[in-house]
């Protein structure tokens, strides 16, 4: 089977990550329970008339995809695969509100048309006039990993050469209120430095878009080799170490072969124990990093973890702001990303230096 390479990356997040020329050099401080993505200059990528009709999630997805395509140096792809847990929430809320406000009469279809989960992938395809395979996975917190696994299998079997893969989430006002009511969002504002030690339930919610061009050929812009992707709907805490060791063994690796492990800690006192068990166990001598204190929590934020891992492998540098422990590695060859949300939907992404 052919190998899979991440040849370009793009991220729009609550940090200034849309500029690939920098790597978390400028950190935006937050002290809140909900944080929003920083907007790039959309006019550079989308005609203003078209942008006015797009909700934020669509704009983020379209622009992030164009940044990734530009860096890869290609104009079209053989497939567009996206993941999203909640879809285009802003337009969904607009349409449902219009139904209520207008007593189910005189409804305009625009918000309904743009409220479907595959709207982002459709808009990207329209922009590049791509009529190839177009699929959106809606698998909660493993939506992005499902898209990535689909792309990897196609590339391994020579069904495609270049595939655009991404994850997109946007914040809707009503949905955010619902998450507050069920205690999924932290009760009090938390700063970046306090997230990991907040000791309260819930997370800091966020939005963003992360896109990658993955190929079965390595180019000059290559960031990493995508070695393996695995997902688990449920996984007992005492089985995590064995599960990871099994994945590593399948790829002729051991725990001490991992140079950096990327954890998805979000400061939720009820569920961060999944990461603590690993950081104090099989990875207690491994350099550990995390990222949700910078970009918050959402259903496809694990894609930012892959963005971070890819950047680390290419630059051979680990920003101080993401370090959990003081262990340093002279050469970073292998990185493992592990994420879970509220004890479910566990994912493992294994990357190697290309």
MARLOLUM-901591 format. One record per residue (C-alpha): residue in three letters; residue number from 0; x negated, y negated, z. Coordinates in steps of 0.2 Angstrom, whole numbers, always signed. Layout:
BEGIN
+-----+-----+-------+-------+-------+
|  aa |   i |     u |     v |     w |
+-----+-----+-------+-------+-------+
| ala | NUM |     X |     Y |     Z |
...
+-----+-----+-------+-------+-------+
//
This chain:
BEGIN
+-----+-----+-------+-------+-------+
|  aa |   i |     u |     v |     w |
+-----+-----+-------+-------+-------+
| unk |   0 |    +0 |    +0 |    +0 |
| unk |   1 |    -5 |   -18 |    -3 |
| unk |   2 |   -11 |   -29 |   +11 |
| unk |   3 |    -1 |   -45 |   +15 |
| unk |   4 |    -8 |   -62 |   +17 |
| unk |   5 |    -2 |   -78 |   +24 |
| unk |   6 |    -8 |   -91 |   +11 |
| unk |   7 |    +0 |  -107 |   +17 |
| unk |   8 |   +10 |  -113 |   +32 |
| unk |   9 |   +21 |  -128 |   +36 |
| unk |  10 |   +30 |  -133 |   +52 |
| unk |  11 |   +42 |  -146 |   +57 |
| unk |  12 |   +44 |  -146 |   +76 |
| unk |  13 |   +45 |  -158 |   +91 |
| unk |  14 |   +27 |  -161 |   +89 |
| unk |  15 |   +18 |  -169 |   +74 |
| unk |  16 |   +15 |  -153 |   +65 |
| unk |  17 |   +21 |  -157 |   +48 |
| unk |  18 |    +4 |  -164 |   +44 |
| unk |  19 |    -7 |  -148 |   +41 |
| unk |  20 |   -23 |  -159 |   +42 |
| unk |  21 |   -22 |  -160 |   +61 |
| unk |  22 |   -20 |  -146 |   +74 |
| unk |  23 |   -11 |  -152 |   +89 |
| unk |  24 |   -22 |  -167 |   +90 |
| unk |  25 |    -8 |  -179 |   +95 |
| unk |  26 |    +4 |  -172 |  +108 |
| unk |  27 |   +21 |  -180 |  +111 |
| unk |  28 |   +25 |  -179 |  +129 |
| unk |  29 |   +43 |  -174 |  +134 |
| unk |  30 |   +52 |  -174 |  +151 |
| unk |  31 |   +70 |  -167 |  +146 |
| unk |  32 |   +80 |  -152 |  +144 |
| unk |  33 |   +83 |  -153 |  +125 |
| unk |  34 |   +70 |  -160 |  +113 |
| unk |  35 |   +72 |  -164 |   +94 |
| unk |  36 |   +61 |  -161 |   +79 |
| unk |  37 |   +50 |  -176 |   +73 |
| unk |  38 |   +56 |  -181 |   +56 |
| unk |  39 |   +43 |  -182 |   +42 |
| unk |  40 |   +46 |  -195 |   +28 |
| unk |  41 |   +60 |  -185 |   +20 |
| unk |  42 |   +60 |  -198 |    +5 |
| unk |  43 |   +43 |  -191 |    +0 |
| unk |  44 |   +51 |  -174 |    -4 |
| unk |  45 |   +70 |  -177 |    -6 |
| unk |  46 |   +79 |  -190 |   -16 |
| unk |  47 |   +88 |  -202 |    -4 |
| unk |  48 |  +105 |  -199 |   -12 |
| unk |  49 |  +103 |  -180 |    -9 |
| unk |  50 |   +96 |  -182 |    +8 |
| unk |  51 |  +111 |  -192 |   +14 |
| unk |  52 |  +122 |  -177 |   +11 |
| unk |  53 |  +111 |  -165 |   +20 |
| unk |  54 |  +111 |  -161 |   +39 |
| unk |  55 |   +95 |  -161 |   +48 |
| unk |  56 |   +92 |  -142 |   +47 |
| unk |  57 |   +94 |  -142 |   +28 |
| unk |  58 |   +82 |  -156 |   +27 |
| unk |  59 |   +69 |  -148 |   +38 |
| unk |  60 |   +70 |  -132 |   +29 |
| unk |  61 |   +68 |  -140 |   +12 |
| unk |  62 |   +54 |  -151 |   +17 |
| unk |  63 |   +44 |  -137 |   +26 |
| unk |  64 |   +46 |  -126 |   +12 |
| unk |  65 |   +39 |  -139 |    +0 |
| unk |  66 |   +24 |  -142 |   +11 |
| unk |  67 |   +21 |  -123 |   +11 |
| unk |  68 |   +23 |  -122 |    -7 |
| unk |  69 |   +11 |  -137 |   -11 |
| unk |  70 |    -2 |  -129 |    +0 |
| unk |  71 |    -1 |  -113 |    -8 |
| unk |  72 |    -3 |  -121 |   -25 |
| unk |  73 |   +12 |  -113 |   -33 |
| unk |  74 |   +29 |  -120 |   -40 |
| unk |  75 |   +40 |  -105 |   -38 |
| unk |  76 |   +41 |   -88 |   -29 |
| unk |  77 |   +47 |   -71 |   -32 |
| unk |  78 |   +59 |   -71 |   -16 |
| unk |  79 |   +65 |   -83 |    -3 |
| unk |  80 |   +69 |   -75 |   +14 |
| unk |  81 |   +74 |   -86 |   +29 |
| unk |  82 |   +80 |   -82 |   +46 |
| unk |  83 |   +91 |   -92 |   +58 |
| unk |  84 |  +100 |   -88 |   +74 |
| unk |  85 |  +114 |  -101 |   +73 |
| unk |  86 |  +113 |  -108 |   +56 |
| unk |  87 |  +119 |  -125 |   +51 |
| unk |  88 |  +127 |  -130 |   +67 |
| unk |  89 |  +130 |  -148 |   +64 |
| unk |  90 |  +141 |  -145 |   +48 |
| unk |  91 |  +149 |  -130 |   +57 |
| unk |  92 |  +154 |  -142 |   +72 |
| unk |  93 |  +160 |  -155 |   +59 |
| unk |  94 |  +171 |  -143 |   +50 |
| unk |  95 |  +179 |  -136 |   +66 |
| unk |  96 |  +182 |  -153 |   +73 |
| unk |  97 |  +190 |  -159 |   +57 |
| unk |  98 |  +202 |  -144 |   +58 |
| unk |  99 |  +207 |  -149 |   +75 |
| unk | 100 |  +208 |  -168 |   +72 |
| unk | 101 |  +218 |  -166 |   +56 |
| unk | 102 |  +230 |  -152 |   +61 |
| unk | 103 |  +222 |  -141 |   +48 |
| unk | 104 |  +227 |  -153 |   +34 |
| unk | 105 |  +218 |  -164 |   +21 |
| unk | 106 |  +201 |  -156 |   +24 |
| unk | 107 |  +186 |  -160 |   +13 |
| unk | 108 |  +176 |  -144 |    +9 |
| unk | 109 |  +158 |  -152 |   +10 |
| unk | 110 |  +155 |  -148 |   +29 |
| unk | 111 |  +162 |  -130 |   +26 |
| unk | 112 |  +151 |  -127 |   +11 |
| unk | 113 |  +135 |  -133 |   +20 |
| unk | 114 |  +140 |  -124 |   +36 |
| unk | 115 |  +135 |  -106 |   +31 |
| unk | 116 |  +119 |   -98 |   +37 |
| unk | 117 |  +111 |   -96 |   +20 |
| unk | 118 |  +113 |  -115 |   +15 |
| unk | 119 |   +95 |  -118 |   +18 |
| unk | 120 |   +89 |  -104 |    +7 |
| unk | 121 |  +101 |  -109 |    -6 |
| unk | 122 |   +96 |  -127 |    -6 |
| unk | 123 |   +77 |  -122 |    -7 |
| unk | 124 |   +81 |  -111 |   -22 |
| unk | 125 |   +91 |  -124 |   -31 |
| unk | 126 |   +77 |  -137 |   -28 |
| unk | 127 |   +64 |  -125 |   -37 |
| unk | 128 |   +76 |  -117 |   -49 |
| unk | 129 |   +72 |  -100 |   -42 |
| unk | 130 |   +85 |   -87 |   -46 |
| unk | 131 |   +75 |   -72 |   -38 |
| unk | 132 |   +80 |   -62 |   -22 |
| unk | 133 |   +87 |   -74 |    -9 |
| unk | 134 |   +92 |   -67 |    +8 |
| unk | 135 |   +95 |   -74 |   +25 |
| unk | 136 |   +94 |   -64 |   +41 |
| unk | 137 |  +105 |   -69 |   +56 |
| unk | 138 |   +97 |   -58 |   +70 |
| unk | 139 |   +97 |   -69 |   +85 |
| unk | 140 |   +80 |   -71 |   +92 |
| unk | 141 |   +72 |   -59 |   +79 |
| unk | 142 |   +79 |   -67 |   +64 |
| unk | 143 |   +62 |   -74 |   +58 |
| unk | 144 |   +54 |   -57 |   +61 |
| unk | 145 |   +67 |   -48 |   +51 |
| unk | 146 |   +64 |   -60 |   +36 |
| unk | 147 |   +45 |   -58 |   +38 |
| unk | 148 |   +47 |   -39 |   +39 |
| unk | 149 |   +57 |   -39 |   +23 |
| unk | 150 |   +44 |   -49 |   +14 |
| unk | 151 |   +30 |   -38 |   +20 |
| unk | 152 |   +38 |   -22 |   +14 |
| unk | 153 |   +41 |   -30 |    -3 |
| unk | 154 |   +23 |   -36 |    -5 |
| unk | 155 |   +16 |   -19 |    +1 |
| unk | 156 |   +26 |   -10 |   -12 |
| unk | 157 |   +22 |   -22 |   -27 |
| unk | 158 |   +40 |   -28 |   -28 |
| unk | 159 |   +34 |   -46 |   -27 |
| unk | 160 |   +18 |   -56 |   -27 |
| unk | 161 |   +23 |   -72 |   -18 |
| unk | 162 |   +37 |   -74 |    -6 |
| unk | 163 |   +43 |   -89 |    +4 |
| unk | 164 |   +48 |   -84 |   +22 |
| unk | 165 |   +54 |   -96 |   +35 |
| unk | 166 |   +65 |   -99 |   +51 |
| unk | 167 |   +76 |  -114 |   +54 |
| unk | 168 |   +86 |  -120 |   +68 |
| unk | 169 |   +95 |  -137 |   +72 |
| unk | 170 |  +104 |  -143 |   +87 |
| unk | 171 |  +123 |  -146 |   +88 |
| unk | 172 |  +130 |  -157 |  +101 |
| unk | 173 |  +145 |  -145 |  +106 |
| unk | 174 |  +134 |  -129 |  +105 |
| unk | 175 |  +121 |  -137 |  +116 |
| unk | 176 |  +135 |  -141 |  +129 |
| unk | 177 |  +141 |  -123 |  +129 |
| unk | 178 |  +123 |  -117 |  +132 |
| unk | 179 |  +122 |  -129 |  +147 |
| unk | 180 |  +138 |  -122 |  +154 |
| unk | 181 |  +131 |  -104 |  +154 |
| unk | 182 |  +115 |  -110 |  +161 |
| unk | 183 |  +104 |  -106 |  +146 |
| unk | 184 |   +97 |  -124 |  +147 |
| unk | 185 |   +87 |  -129 |  +162 |
| unk | 186 |   +97 |  -139 |  +174 |
| unk | 187 |   +84 |  -153 |  +177 |
| unk | 188 |   +72 |  -162 |  +165 |
| unk | 189 |   +55 |  -153 |  +164 |
| unk | 190 |   +38 |  -161 |  +157 |
| unk | 191 |   +26 |  -151 |  +146 |
| unk | 192 |   +14 |  -148 |  +161 |
| unk | 193 |   +28 |  -141 |  +172 |
| unk | 194 |   +37 |  -129 |  +160 |
| unk | 195 |   +27 |  -114 |  +164 |
| unk | 196 |   +28 |  -117 |  +183 |
| unk | 197 |   +46 |  -124 |  +184 |
| unk | 198 |   +53 |  -109 |  +193 |
| unk | 199 |   +71 |  -113 |  +187 |
| unk | 200 |   +83 |  -103 |  +176 |
| unk | 201 |   +86 |  -108 |  +158 |
| unk | 202 |   +74 |  -115 |  +145 |
| unk | 203 |   +71 |  -132 |  +136 |
| unk | 204 |   +81 |  -131 |  +120 |
| unk | 205 |   +74 |  -137 |  +103 |
| unk | 206 |   +75 |  -137 |   +84 |
| unk | 207 |   +63 |  -135 |   +70 |
| unk | 208 |   +58 |  -126 |   +54 |
| unk | 209 |   +43 |  -116 |   +50 |
| unk | 210 |   +39 |  -109 |   +33 |
| unk | 211 |   +25 |   -98 |   +26 |
| unk | 212 |   +20 |   -92 |    +8 |
| unk | 213 |   +15 |   -73 |   +10 |
| unk | 214 |    +7 |   -64 |    -4 |
| unk | 215 |    -2 |   -48 |    -8 |
| unk | 216 |   -17 |   -57 |   -15 |
| unk | 217 |   -28 |   -68 |    -4 |
| unk | 218 |   -31 |   -85 |   -10 |
| unk | 219 |   -43 |   -99 |    -5 |
| unk | 220 |   -30 |  -106 |    +7 |
| unk | 221 |   -27 |   -90 |   +16 |
| unk | 222 |   -24 |   -92 |   +35 |
| unk | 223 |   -22 |   -73 |   +40 |
| unk | 224 |   -19 |   -56 |   +36 |
| unk | 225 |    -1 |   -50 |   +42 |
| unk | 226 |    -5 |   -33 |   +48 |
| unk | 227 |   +11 |   -27 |   +57 |
| unk | 228 |   +28 |   -33 |   +62 |
| unk | 229 |   +39 |   -24 |   +75 |
| unk | 230 |   +55 |   -28 |   +83 |
| unk | 231 |   +65 |   -21 |   +97 |
| unk | 232 |   +83 |   -25 |  +102 |
| unk | 233 |   +80 |   -19 |  +120 |
| unk | 234 |   +64 |   -14 |  +129 |
| unk | 235 |   +62 |   -11 |  +147 |
| unk | 236 |   +49 |   -21 |  +156 |
| unk | 237 |   +39 |    -6 |  +162 |
| unk | 238 |   +38 |    +0 |  +143 |
| unk | 239 |   +31 |   -16 |  +136 |
| unk | 240 |   +13 |   -11 |  +138 |
| unk | 241 |   +15 |    +6 |  +131 |
| unk | 242 |   +24 |    -1 |  +116 |
| unk | 243 |   +11 |   -13 |  +112 |
| unk | 244 |    -3 |    +0 |  +115 |
| unk | 245 |    +6 |   +11 |  +103 |
| unk | 246 |    +7 |    -3 |   +89 |
| unk | 247 |   -11 |    -6 |   +92 |
| unk | 248 |   -16 |   +12 |   +90 |
| unk | 249 |    -6 |   +14 |   +74 |
| unk | 250 |   -18 |    +0 |   +67 |
| unk | 251 |   -34 |    +8 |   +75 |
| unk | 252 |   -35 |    -5 |   +88 |
| unk | 253 |   -35 |    -6 |  +107 |
| unk | 254 |   -29 |   -19 |  +119 |
| unk | 255 |   -47 |   -26 |  +122 |
| unk | 256 |   -49 |   -28 |  +103 |
| unk | 257 |   -36 |   -42 |  +103 |
| unk | 258 |   -46 |   -59 |  +104 |
| unk | 259 |   -31 |   -70 |  +108 |
| unk | 260 |   -13 |   -65 |  +113 |
| unk | 261 |    +1 |   -78 |  +110 |
| unk | 262 |   +15 |   -77 |  +122 |
| unk | 263 |   +33 |   -85 |  +121 |
| unk | 264 |   +34 |   -90 |  +139 |
| unk | 265 |   +48 |  -103 |  +141 |
| unk | 266 |   +48 |  -106 |  +160 |
| unk | 267 |   +64 |   -96 |  +163 |
| unk | 268 |   +61 |   -89 |  +180 |
| unk | 269 |   +72 |   -74 |  +176 |
| unk | 270 |   +63 |   -68 |  +161 |
| unk | 271 |   +45 |   -74 |  +161 |
| unk | 272 |   +41 |   -59 |  +170 |
| unk | 273 |   +40 |   -49 |  +154 |
| unk | 274 |   +24 |   -60 |  +149 |
| unk | 275 |   +17 |   -60 |  +167 |
| unk | 276 |   +16 |   -41 |  +167 |
| unk | 277 |    +5 |   -42 |  +151 |
| unk | 278 |    -5 |   -56 |  +157 |
| unk | 279 |    -9 |   -48 |  +173 |
| unk | 280 |   -10 |   -30 |  +165 |
| unk | 281 |   -17 |   -25 |  +148 |
| unk | 282 |   -22 |   -42 |  +143 |
| unk | 283 |   -29 |   -49 |  +159 |
| unk | 284 |   -46 |   -50 |  +151 |
| unk | 285 |   -39 |   -58 |  +135 |
| unk | 286 |   -38 |   -76 |  +130 |
| unk | 287 |   -20 |   -81 |  +132 |
| unk | 288 |   -10 |   -95 |  +124 |
| unk | 289 |    +8 |  -101 |  +124 |
| unk | 290 |   +18 |  -114 |  +114 |
| unk | 291 |   +36 |  -117 |  +120 |
| unk | 292 |   +31 |  -130 |  +132 |
| unk | 293 |   +27 |  -140 |  +117 |
| unk | 294 |   +41 |  -136 |  +105 |
| unk | 295 |   +55 |  -129 |  +116 |
| unk | 296 |   +66 |  -113 |  +114 |
| unk | 297 |   +77 |  -108 |   +99 |
| unk | 298 |   +81 |   -93 |   +90 |
| unk | 299 |   +67 |   -94 |   +77 |
| unk | 300 |   +54 |  -103 |   +87 |
| unk | 301 |   +43 |   -87 |   +87 |
| unk | 302 |   +39 |   -93 |   +69 |
| unk | 303 |   +30 |  -107 |   +77 |
| unk | 304 |   +20 |   -94 |   +87 |
| unk | 305 |   +15 |   -86 |   +70 |
| unk | 306 |   +11 |  -104 |   +64 |
| unk | 307 |    +0 |  -106 |   +80 |
| unk | 308 |    -9 |   -90 |   +78 |
| unk | 309 |   -12 |   -93 |   +59 |
| unk | 310 |   -20 |  -110 |   +63 |
| unk | 311 |   -31 |  -102 |   +77 |
| unk | 312 |   -37 |   -89 |   +65 |
| unk | 313 |   -41 |  -101 |   +51 |
| unk | 314 |   -49 |  -115 |   +62 |
| unk | 315 |   -57 |  -103 |   +75 |
| unk | 316 |   -51 |  -116 |   +88 |
| unk | 317 |   -39 |  -115 |  +102 |
| unk | 318 |   -32 |  -132 |  +107 |
| unk | 319 |   -33 |  -135 |  +126 |
| unk | 320 |   -15 |  -139 |  +127 |
| unk | 321 |    -9 |  -121 |  +123 |
| unk | 322 |   -22 |  -112 |  +134 |
| unk | 323 |   -15 |  -101 |  +149 |
| unk | 324 |   -31 |   -95 |  +156 |
| unk | 325 |   -49 |  -100 |  +155 |
| unk | 326 |   -56 |   -85 |  +145 |
| unk | 327 |   -64 |   -90 |  +128 |
| unk | 328 |   -68 |   -80 |  +113 |
| unk | 329 |   -83 |   -84 |  +102 |
| unk | 330 |   -76 |   -77 |   +86 |
| unk | 331 |   -57 |   -74 |   +84 |
| unk | 332 |   -53 |   -59 |   +73 |
| unk | 333 |   -37 |   -52 |   +79 |
| unk | 334 |   -22 |   -61 |   +86 |
| unk | 335 |    -6 |   -53 |   +93 |
| unk | 336 |   +11 |   -63 |   +95 |
| unk | 337 |   +24 |   -57 |  +108 |
| unk | 338 |   +41 |   -65 |  +110 |
| unk | 339 |   +57 |   -60 |  +119 |
| unk | 340 |   +73 |   -70 |  +123 |
| unk | 341 |   +82 |   -67 |  +139 |
| unk | 342 |   +75 |   -50 |  +141 |
| unk | 343 |   +81 |   -44 |  +123 |
| unk | 344 |   +76 |   -45 |  +105 |
| unk | 345 |   +57 |   -42 |  +108 |
| unk | 346 |   +45 |   -45 |   +93 |
| unk | 347 |   +27 |   -41 |   +90 |
| unk | 348 |   +17 |   -49 |   +76 |
| unk | 349 |    -1 |   -43 |   +73 |
| unk | 350 |   -13 |   -54 |   +63 |
| unk | 351 |   -31 |   -53 |   +58 |
| unk | 352 |   -43 |   -65 |   +51 |
| unk | 353 |   -43 |   -65 |   +32 |
+-----+-----+-------+-------+-------+
//
